[in-house]
Amino acid sequence: MKKLIIALFALVPSLALAAGPSVPLDSVDIDLTDKASLQRGMTTFVNYCLGCHQAEYQRYERSAKDLGIGVDVLKENLMFTGEKVGDHMKNAMPADGAKKWFGSLPPDLTMVARVRGPEWLYTYLRSFYVDPSRPFGVNNTVFPNVGMPHVLQTLQGIPTKEDVVAQVDGEQKVVGSKIVTDGSGTLSAEEYDAVIRDLVNYLEYTGEPTRLASERLGTWVIGFLLVFLVFTYLLKKEYWRDIKK
């Protein structure tokens, strides 16, 4: 019992870190049946994320099969460095170099949606802002002092953080902040949000590729148990009929 209490106290700091900053998270429409969204999300992941981050527990072939992508299309558009179709989604960045360049090894993203949650990811990827004091010139309201460049800036434009001021008790007070862009991105704000939604949708899929199959199987199992319950009840009544006599 004593060891269990000690272990629980040891977990408290890690749980506090996992909670993250108290920033309101935006909701995101996750739909694992939307294959078009998942395909677009995989495209964004391969082109903008895979250079630094890996999805080493996910294979190209598995994603292509689940998302309805033909092998020829996969090889031509989503595989650029001589990988094989059955390979895991890794990059060639050396670990020592990554630690030197970024301060730490960029995390694997296979399970990131299960660890952080889709709402956190969606808000985080839309919360970068210019901060000249940081090594890469940007910061993040959801993940302060993050050691990551804003790799999607060409799509979004240059983002800045502005204070949100409101009347509180008769005084003008700062009640929050918002991200605004200069319009130099190749996408509008709505289009950028859609790209991030597709990317988060894909990361939600990689965290549990069998989720839809598991849900379908679960429906059949529950149906079987309900039918079995009816027969069990009828059998019980039949047995008790003889006992009551």
Protein Blocks (a to p, Z undefined) as FASTA:
>chain_A
ZZmmmmmmmmmmmmmmmnopadddddddddfklmmlmmmmmmmmmmmmmmmmccfkbcfk
lmmmmnopafklmmmmmccnopafkbccddfbdfklmmmmnopacddfklmmmmnopklm
mmmmmmgccdfkbmnopacfklghiabdcfklmmnopcddddddddeehiacdfbdcddd
ehlafbdfklmmmmmmmmmmmmmmmmommlmmmmmmmmmmmmmmmmmmmmmmmmmmmmmm
mmmZZ
